[in-house]
Amino acid sequence: MLGPRAFLGEACLAGQTSRINTATATEASLLIRIDCRTMTAALKARPDLSEALLKLGRFGHSDKMPTIQIPGVSHETLAEMVGTTRSRITLFMNKFRKLGLIEYDHESIVVRSEVLAEVILGD
């Protein structure tokens, strides 16, 4: 069951061409539809951040791209890595989180490397 601010249909970003899931609202809901091309363009707007997250996610691992938990990396540190401001990092991290590409809190970032690579780098 999905809750507030949840999303579905993100598999299209990784090239899935047919729906395999459906959703039914059990109460009044606000839905926002964003087509695949628009979302892909938004993700590609910040490839430097995407690449930094992928590099951190791949560090010390084989070529297989698992979901990786990266402890202790602040938005300030990411901003320094990609040459931008902390506020811009926060903006794009929130976008990536809404797309299901990452999860983060004050302790760690979880990178869904396989999906992020497919969307941003075409791996």
C-alpha positions, 0 to 999 in steps of 0.5 A, a space after each residue: 500500500 502506497 502512502 503520501 508522496 509515493 510514486 508508481 510507474 518508475 519502471 518506464 525510466 529503465 525502459 519497461 514498455 508495458 505496465 505490470 502494476 495497477 493502483 487503486 485509491 482508497 480515499 480522495 487522492 491527488 495524482 500528478 502524471 509526468 511523462 517519461 521523456 520529461 522525467 528523464 530530461 529532468 534527471 539528465 539536467 544534473 548528471 554530475 550529481 548522478 555520476 557522483 552518487 554512482 561512483 560512491 555506490 560502486 566503490 569497493 563493489 563488483 561490476 554488478 550494481 546493487 543497491 548501496 548504502 553510503 554512510 556519512 555523506 552530507 549534502 555539503 560534501 556532495 556539493 563540493 564533489 560536483 562543484 555546486 551549492 548545498 541547496 542545489 544538491 538538496 533540490 536534486 536529491 529530493 527529485 531523485 528521492 521522489 523518483 525512487 532512485 535514492 533514499 536518504 536521511 541524516 545518517 546515510 544515502 541509499 543509492 539504487 544504482 541499477 535504476 540510476 545508471 539505466 536512467 542517467 547513463 544508459 548502462 
